[in-house]
Amino acid sequence: MSTLDRWLPAWIGLAMLAGLGLGRFVPALADGLARLEVGGISLPIGLGLLVMMYPVLAKVRYDRVAAVTGDRRLLVSSLVLNWLVGPALMFALAWLFLPDLPEYRTGLVVVGLARCIAMVVIWNDLACGDREAAAVLVAINSVFQVVAFSLLGWFYLTVLPAWLGLDTQGLDVSVGEVALNVLVFLGVPLAAGFASRWVGERTRGRDWYESAFVPRIGPWALYGLLFTIVLLFALQGDAVTRRPLDVARIALPLLVYFAVMWGVGLAAGKGLHLGYARSTTLAFTAAGNNFELAIAVAIGTFGATSGQALAGVVGPLIEVPVLVGLVYVSLWAARRWFATDPYAVPTPAEVRP
C-alpha cells in the first residue's frame, strides 16, 4: 500500500475533526455550503464525489465487464442483498432501537433505501475488490434506485407499518429527483472514466495507460474522499456536537446495519465460491449507502432541521469510519478465509465467472 493508503484512517480522522470544527466554530461556512445547491444537489459535495469517483472508474477495464454480467450468482445475490435484505434489516433495526423517536426512525429507513452508487467504489478499490464487478453492480443499483426508491419508501413507511399496527409516515419523492441524483453521482464519472480509457488506450496504448496515466490520477480519489468528508462534517458539525446523545442513539443501529450487511455479503460470496475479489465487492456494495440521496430526500421532504435530516447526516458519519475499518478486515480475510494475496494480479482464468 502507498503511504497515502496506509495512513488513510489517520487522514480520515483528521478530515472528520476538521469538518466538525469548521461546522461548530464557523457556522457561516455551513450556511454558505447549504446555499450552493442546484436541484437539491450540493455543488461542493457533488464536486468532491466526482473527483473521488473518476480515478477509480478510469481504472476499470471495460472490456472485462461482459464476464461480470454473465455471473448470475453475483448479480442475483447483489440484488437480493441490496433490495430485499438491506431495506428490511434497516426497517427492523430502526424500530428495534428507536421505537420512541419516529423522526430518527424514518430517517434511518430512508438511509436503508438509498443503495450506494458512489463511495463504495473507493472502499472496494482499497480492499482490492473486483473493479469491473463494482462498476456493474453500481450501475445495476442505480437503475433499481430510480425505479424502486419511491415505491419502497411508500411500502416501508406507510404500508408495512400499517399492517403491523405501527405508526406510519409518508415519503414524497419523485422519480425525477432520484434519476438526477444517479445521473450526477454515477453517470458523469462513469462516462468520464470510460472515455479516458477508450481515448488513452487508442492514442497511447494500454501499457502507457496502466503504467503512467492511472498512477498519476489515482491519488485524486482519496483527495476527493477527504474533501467530501470535511464538507459533510462541516455541514452538520453544529448539530452533531450539540446533540451528541441523539447522534449516539442513531449511530447504534447504523453500526449494526453496516456490520451485518458487510458480513452477510462476504459470507454469501464465499458460500457461492465467487472468490475473494468478487466476494468483497458484493460485501461493500451491500453495506454502503447513497448518503447524498438520503440526505437530499430527508431535507426536501421533512426540512433541513428535521430529525429525519439529522439521521440522514449521521449515516455517512458512521459509515465512513466503519467501512474504512472493514477494508482492513477484508484484507485480513483475504489471507485467512480465502487463502489469497489481495494484492496479487489476477490471472486471466480468475477474471472469468
C-alpha positions as a printed Julia matrix, in Angstrom:
353×3 Matrix{Float64}:
   0.0     0.0     0.0
   1.15    3.53   -0.69
   1.83    5.96    2.17
  -1.46    7.7     1.41
  -3.39    4.41    1.61
  -1.5     3.13    4.65
  -2.3     6.22    6.7
  -5.86    6.6     5.38
  -7.57    6.13    8.78
  -5.46    8.98   10.19
  -6.28   11.28    7.25
  -9.97   10.45    7.54
  -9.92   11.1    11.28
  -8.29   14.48   10.72
 -10.81   15.3     7.98
 -13.7    14.42   10.3
 -12.3    16.57   13.11
 -11.61   19.45   10.71
 -15.15   19.3     9.38
 -16.69   19.17   12.85
 -14.55   22.11   13.94
 -15.49   24.17   10.91
 -19.18   23.39   11.32
 -19.13   24.17   15.03
 -17.0    27.3    15.12
 -17.56   28.76   11.63
 -21.35   28.43   11.19
 -21.31   30.84    8.26
 -19.39   28.22    6.27
 -22.13   25.63    6.74
 -24.78   28.18    5.76
 -22.82   29.12    2.66
 -22.37   25.47    1.63
 -26.07   24.79    2.18
 -26.96   27.57   -0.26
 -24.76   26.11   -3.02
 -27.38   23.65   -4.21
 -28.96   23.01   -7.58
 -31.95   20.7    -7.8
 -31.36   19.53   -4.24
 -27.76   18.55   -5.02
 -24.93   20.22   -3.1
 -22.45   21.5    -5.66
 -19.37   21.31   -3.38
 -20.21   17.76   -2.26
 -21.02   16.83   -5.84
 -17.6    18.1    -6.93
 -15.9    16.11   -4.2
 -17.73   12.93   -5.18
 -16.91   13.38   -8.86
 -13.21   13.88   -8.08
 -13.37   10.83   -5.82
 -15.09    8.51   -8.28
 -13.42    9.43  -11.56
  -9.97    7.87  -10.93
 -11.49    4.58   -9.75
 -13.85    4.34  -12.72
 -10.99    5.27  -15.06
  -9.14    2.18  -13.77
 -11.97   -0.18  -14.75
 -11.19   -2.45  -17.7
 -14.48   -2.16  -19.5
 -13.61   -4.97  -21.89
 -13.96   -7.34  -18.9
 -17.43   -6.16  -17.92
 -19.1    -8.88  -20.02
 -17.52  -11.52  -17.78
 -19.21   -9.92  -14.79
 -22.66   -9.61  -16.37
 -22.55  -13.34  -17.1
 -22.04  -14.2   -13.42
 -25.63  -14.77  -12.32
 -24.58  -15.81   -8.81
 -23.03  -12.4    -8.23
 -25.83  -10.37   -9.82
 -28.73  -12.2    -8.15
 -27.09  -12.21   -4.72
 -26.35   -8.48   -5.02
 -29.95   -7.65   -5.96
 -31.31   -9.75   -3.08
 -28.95   -8.16   -0.53
 -29.47   -4.6    -1.73
 -33.17   -4.5    -2.42
 -34.68   -7.16   -0.14
 -32.35   -7.74    2.81
 -30.93   -4.21    3.24
 -34.17   -2.18    3.46
 -35.87   -4.88    5.59
 -32.93   -5.01    8.01
 -32.81   -1.22    8.39
 -36.58   -1.12    8.98
 -36.26   -3.76   11.71
 -33.27   -2.06   13.37
 -34.93    1.37   13.26
 -37.98    0.07   15.1
 -35.91   -2.04   17.48
 -33.54    0.74   18.57
 -35.73    3.86   18.09
 -39.34    2.89   18.86
 -39.9     6.19   20.7
 -38.24    8.51   18.15
 -40.29    8.48   14.93
 -38.32   11.21   13.12
 -34.97    9.48   13.55
 -36.57    6.14   12.77
 -37.95    7.44    9.49
 -34.57    8.95    8.61
 -32.88    5.58    9.13
 -35.41    3.85    6.89
 -34.65    6.4     4.16
 -30.92    5.7     4.56
 -31.59    1.98    4.16
 -33.47    2.56    0.91
 -30.67    4.61   -0.7
 -28.28    1.99   -2.05
 -24.7     3.03   -2.61
 -23.65    4.21   -6.08
 -20.65    6.41   -5.23
 -18.34    5.97   -2.26
 -18.47    2.18   -2.49
 -16.04    2.3    -5.41
 -13.41    3.7    -3.02
 -13.9     1.04   -0.34
 -13.91   -1.68   -2.97
 -10.71   -0.39   -4.53
  -8.91   -0.07   -1.19
  -9.93   -3.64   -0.31
  -8.67   -4.93   -3.69
 -12.15   -5.92   -4.82
 -13.13   -6.57   -8.42
 -13.34   -3.15  -10.11
 -15.3    -4.42  -13.08
 -17.8    -6.16  -10.8
 -18.15   -2.99   -8.72
 -18.88   -0.92  -11.83
 -21.57   -3.36  -12.96
 -23.22   -3.69   -9.53
 -23.21    0.07   -9.0
 -24.82    0.57  -12.43
 -27.5    -2.03  -11.63
 -28.17   -0.41   -8.25
 -28.59    2.95   -9.96
 -31.26    1.57  -12.29
 -33.13   -0.1    -9.45
 -32.8     3.08   -7.37
 -34.62    5.15   -9.98
 -37.38    2.57  -10.3
 -37.75    1.3    -6.73
 -36.8     4.07   -4.28
 -40.17    5.83   -4.11
 -42.1     2.56   -4.18
 -40.07    1.04   -1.35
 -40.33    4.27    0.64
 -44.11    4.05    0.42
 -44.05    0.38    1.4
 -41.71    0.67    4.42
 -43.07    3.96    5.76
 -46.79    3.52    5.07
 -47.91    0.03    4.06
 -45.81   -2.27    6.24
 -46.17   -0.23    9.47
 -49.96   -0.17    8.93
 -50.01   -3.95    8.51
 -48.05   -4.32   11.76
 -50.15   -1.78   13.67
 -47.26    0.71   13.91
 -47.02    4.45   13.27
 -46.93    5.44    9.62
 -45.2     8.32    7.82
 -45.21    9.18    4.13
 -42.32    9.87    1.77
 -42.82   12.37   -1.03
 -40.01   12.0    -3.56
 -40.27   11.96   -7.34
 -38.59    9.58   -9.74
 -37.03   12.63  -11.39
 -35.19   13.61   -8.2
 -33.72   10.14   -7.84
 -32.79    9.98  -11.53
 -30.98   13.34  -11.32
 -29.02   12.11   -8.31
 -27.99    8.96  -10.16
 -27.04   10.9   -13.3
 -24.79   13.3   -11.42
 -23.1    10.94   -8.99
 -22.75    7.91  -11.28
 -23.43    8.85  -14.89
 -20.92   11.71  -15.16
 -17.88    9.98  -13.6
 -18.71    6.68  -15.31
 -18.84    8.35  -18.71
 -15.61   10.23  -17.97
 -13.83    7.08  -16.8
 -14.92    5.1   -19.86
 -13.92    7.94  -22.2
 -10.5     8.24  -20.55
  -9.69    4.57  -21.06
 -11.08    4.48  -24.59
  -9.13    7.56  -25.72
  -5.98    6.74  -23.73
  -5.64    3.17  -24.97
  -6.27    4.12  -28.59
  -3.85    7.03  -28.62
  -1.05    5.82  -26.34
  -1.74    2.1   -25.74
  -2.79    0.05  -22.71
   0.71   -0.19  -21.25
   1.04    3.6   -21.1
  -2.48    3.96  -19.71
  -1.93    1.39  -16.92
   1.65    2.32  -16.01
   1.63    6.11  -16.48
  -1.87    7.61  -16.56
  -3.6     5.51  -13.88
  -0.88    6.06  -11.2
  -0.96    9.79  -11.93
  -4.7    10.19  -11.33
  -5.03    7.5    -8.63
  -4.32    9.67   -5.54
  -7.06   12.11   -6.53
  -9.68    9.55   -5.5
  -8.58    9.84   -1.88
  -8.17   13.62   -2.14
 -11.79   13.8    -3.27
 -12.84   11.47   -0.46
 -11.16   13.6     2.21
 -12.58   16.82    0.71
 -16.09   15.31    0.76
 -15.73   14.15    4.37
 -14.68   17.63    5.51
 -17.72   19.16    3.8
 -20.16   16.58    5.18
 -18.98   17.08    8.72
 -18.88   20.86    8.31
 -22.49   20.98    7.09
 -23.78   19.28   10.22
 -20.96   19.87   12.68
 -23.02   22.17   14.86
 -26.0    19.79   15.04
 -23.78   16.79   15.74
 -21.83   18.47   18.52
 -24.94   19.99   20.15
 -26.95   16.73   20.16
 -24.4    14.01   20.96
 -26.89   11.73   22.75
 -29.23   11.77   19.77
 -26.32   11.05   17.47
 -25.29    8.11   19.67
 -28.78    6.61   19.54
 -28.9     6.94   15.75
 -25.38    5.55   15.43
 -26.05    2.26   17.22
 -28.48    0.73   14.67
 -26.27    2.05   11.87
 -23.24    0.26   13.31
 -25.21   -2.98   13.48
 -26.55   -2.46    9.96
 -23.18   -1.87    8.3
 -21.51   -4.77   10.1
 -24.33   -7.23    9.39
 -24.73   -6.3     5.72
 -20.99   -6.48    5.09
 -20.64   -9.78    6.94
 -23.61  -11.37    5.17
 -22.29  -10.16    1.81
 -18.81  -11.6     2.36
 -20.2   -14.88    3.69
 -22.59  -15.14    0.73
 -19.74  -14.57   -1.71
 -17.62  -17.23   -0.06
 -20.55  -19.65    0.06
 -21.18  -19.08   -3.65
 -17.47  -19.6    -4.44
 -17.11  -16.16   -6.01
 -13.51  -15.76   -4.89
 -12.11  -13.0    -2.72
 -12.29  -10.08   -5.16
 -15.95  -10.52   -6.08
 -16.96  -11.55   -2.55
 -15.55   -8.35   -1.09
 -17.2    -6.33   -3.86
 -20.51   -7.98   -3.01
 -19.96   -7.17    0.68
 -19.19   -3.49    0.21
 -21.94   -2.84   -2.36
 -24.39   -4.43    0.11
 -23.16   -2.44    3.12
 -22.77    1.02    1.55
 -25.5     3.62    1.15
 -26.13    6.62   -1.09
 -25.88    9.24    1.65
 -26.31   12.19   -0.71
 -29.68   10.88   -1.91
 -30.81   10.03    1.63
 -29.89   13.49    2.94
 -31.45   15.28   -0.04
 -34.7    13.32    0.31
 -34.86   13.85    4.08
 -34.26   17.6     3.76
 -36.6    18.01    0.8
 -39.44   16.05    2.42
 -39.12   16.86    6.12
 -36.95   20.02    6.28
 -33.3    20.83    6.92
 -33.72   21.0    10.72
 -35.8    17.83   11.0
 -34.83   14.71   12.89
 -35.03   12.8     9.61
 -32.36   15.06    8.13
 -30.11   14.58   11.17
 -30.47   10.8    10.88
 -29.53   11.04    7.21
 -26.43   13.05    8.06
 -25.33   10.67   10.81
 -25.41    7.88    8.2
 -22.16    8.82    6.41
 -20.58    9.99    9.66
 -20.84    6.4    10.91
 -20.45    4.68    7.54
 -17.1     6.26    6.68
 -15.06    5.09    9.7
 -16.86    1.72    9.9
 -16.3     0.83    6.25
 -12.7     2.03    6.41
 -12.26   -0.42    9.25
 -13.93   -3.15    7.21
 -11.44   -2.52    4.41
  -8.72   -3.76    6.75
 -10.9    -6.65    7.89
 -11.34   -7.6     4.23
  -7.6    -7.59    3.6
  -7.15   -9.81    6.66
  -9.98  -12.12    5.5
  -8.36  -12.46    2.07
  -5.49  -14.39    3.62
  -7.34  -16.09    6.47
 -10.63  -17.12    4.82
  -9.81  -17.09    1.1
  -6.12  -18.14    1.26
  -5.2   -15.49   -1.32
  -2.98  -12.46   -1.6
  -5.3    -9.47   -2.15
  -2.52   -7.55   -3.92
  -1.73  -10.3    -6.39
  -2.55   -9.61  -10.04
  -5.34  -11.99  -11.13
  -4.67  -14.42  -13.95
  -6.99  -14.49  -16.99
  -8.72  -17.57  -15.56
  -9.52  -15.74  -12.33
 -11.45  -12.97  -14.04
 -13.92  -15.37  -15.65
 -17.24  -16.1   -13.89
